[in-house]
Amino acid sequence: MSTAPLTKADLRRQVRERLRAMPVEELAVWSEQIVQRLMARRDLWARPGTVSLFGGLRNEPDIITTLLPWLRTHGWQTALFAMEGVELHAYEVTGDHDLERGPLGVWVPVVSQCRPIPPEELTLILVPGLAFSHSDGGRLGRGGGFYDRFLDLPAVNAALVGLCFEAQVLQEIPRESHDACVPTLITEQTERSWPPL
C-alpha cells in the first residue's frame, strides 16, 4: 500500500516539531559552527560588497551576533529585509542600533534611520528557510512567499547561500515553479552545492 507524499504543510509541521525539541544551548552551538564555516569561505568574502542577513527566530541560525560585526570590519555593507506589504525591501544596517523586532518576531531594520538598498546592489544573499532539499537545494519557506518573490526579481543578481541546521535538511521537498533553490547550503555539519537549475 503506497502512502501519499507529504505536503508542504506536513513538512513544515514536521520540521517545526523537530526544531522545538532541540535545546536552545545546542542551537546556539550549531549557530556558531555555521558562522565559523561561513567566515572560512574566503571565496565569498574576497571582494567586499553588500550582503543581506537574517535572524531573530529561535529555530534558525543566529548569524547576526557574530557575523554582522565581522563583515563590517572586513569592508562589507550589511543589509536586512523589511516586509512592506507582500514584498521584501533591503536596508543597510550597521549594528544592533539599526535593528528592531518585526511583527513576525524576526530582526528587521529600523527603516526610518537606514539607507534603502536596491536589489541590484546586493552581491550576496544569505537565505533562510524552514527546510532545504538534500537533492537539489530546493527551499521550503515559512509560507508567505516573501523570499521567493524577491529572489525572482529581474534585478536580483546576487550569489545565494542557504543557511540552516542539519535537522532542517530533508531528502525531497515538493517544488512549484515559483519556489527558489539555492546553489550552496551550509549547515553546522557540512556544505552542499548543486549545479544551477
N, C-alpha and C positions, 0 to 999 in steps of 0.2 A: 504494500500500500504506500503510494507516494504522498509526501506531505507538501503542502503549498509553500512556495518560497516566502521568506519573511519580508514583510513590507518595510518601508522606511520608518513608519510609526513603530513597528515591532522592534526594529534595530535601535531606534532612539531610546525606547524604554529599556531595552536590554543593556545598552551602554551606560545609561544614566544609573541604573541599579548597580552595575559593576563598579562605577566610579564612587558612588555613595558608600560602598563597602570598604573603600580604601582609606586607611588612616591619613589624616591631614599631614602628619610628620613624614610619611612615606612619599606623599605627593610633593612635598617641599624638597626632599632629597632628589626625586626624579626631575623636578623643575631645574634644579641646579645642574644636574648632569646634562640636560638638554641644552642649557645655556652654554656650558663648557664645550659641548660638541659644536654648537653654532660658532662660538668665538674661535675655535680651532680651524674653521673653514676659511683659510686665508684667501682662497679664490673668491669668496663672496665679498670680502672687505678690502680687496686690493686697491680699488678706486672709489674713494668716498662719493656717496650720492645721497639719495633720500630713501629711507626705509620706513615702512609702516609696521607698527607693532600692534599688539592687542593684549588684553588682560583684564583681570578683575574677578573672574569666576573661580570658585573653589575647585571645580573639576577640570580646569585647563592649566597648562603650564604657566608659571609666573615668570615672564620674561622682562617685565618692567623693572623690577627692583635692581637687578644686576646689569642687564643688557643695555638699558637706556643710557645710564651714565657712561658705560664703557664705549658705546657708539659715539656719544658726543665728544669724548676725549680723543677719539680716532677720526674726527673730522666729518662724521656723518650727521646729516639732518634727520631728525626722528619725527614721525607723524603718528597720530591716532585718528581713527574714523569717528565722526559724529553721525548719528542716524537722523536724517532730516526727511520726514515723510517715509517713503519706502526706499530711499536712496542713502548710500554712504558718501560722505564728503570728508576728505583728508585735511587735517590741520597740523601745523608744526607744533610739537611740544618739546620743551627743553628740560623739563624736570617735573617733580611732584606738584609744584605750584600751578602747573598748567592742566592738572587732571581733576576730574570730579566723577562721582558715580552717576552713570546714566540710569534711565528708567528700568533697564533690564539687569542692573547690577554690575555692568561692565565699566571699565575705566573709559571715559570719553574726554575729549579736550574741552577746556573752558573756552567756548567759541568766541566770546567777546574779547578775549585777550590773545588769541592765537591766530597766526597767519594762515589763510587758506592755501592749500597746495593743489594745483590742478593735477588730474590723473596722469598726464604725460610726464610730470616731473618726478614721479615715483620710479626708482630704479630697482627696488626690491620690495616685495610684499611678503611678510611672514603671515601665513594663512592659518587661522584656527579652524577647527572642525570638531564636531561631536565624535566623528569616526572617519577613518580613511580606509580605502581598499588596499589590501596587500597585493592584489593582482595588477592594478593599473593606476593607483594614486587617486582614484575616484573619491570625492569628498561628500560626506553626509553632514549638512549643516544642522542648525537647530530649528529650522522650519520656516524662517522668514524670507529666505532667498536674497538677503542683502548682499552677501559676498558674490553670489552667482551673477547678480545684476551688475555689480561694479566690475568684476573681472571680465565681463562680456563687452564692456565699453570699448569702442574702437581706439580711444586714446590711451588705453592701458597697454603698455609695452614692457612692464616691469618683469623681472625674473620672479618666480613664485617658489616659495619653500613652505611646505606644510609642517606644522609642529603639533605633536600630541604625545600622550603617554602610550606605551606599547599596548596597554589594555584597551586602547581605542582603535587598534588596527584589526580590521575584520577581513576575512578571506574575500568576500564579494559584497558589493553594495549596489542595489538597483540604481541604474542611471537613466536619466532622461536627457534630452538633447541640450537643455539649458544648464545641466549640472557641471560644475567646474571639476577639473582634475589638476593635481599638482605634479610636476615632473620630478620633484625631490621631496622626501618626507624624512624628518629627523625625530627620533624618539630618544628616551633615555638609554635605550639599549643598542640602537643601530641607526644606520641611514639606508634609505632605499631610493633608487632612481628608476625612471621609466622613460622610454622614448616618447616624444610628443605624439598625441593622438591626432 
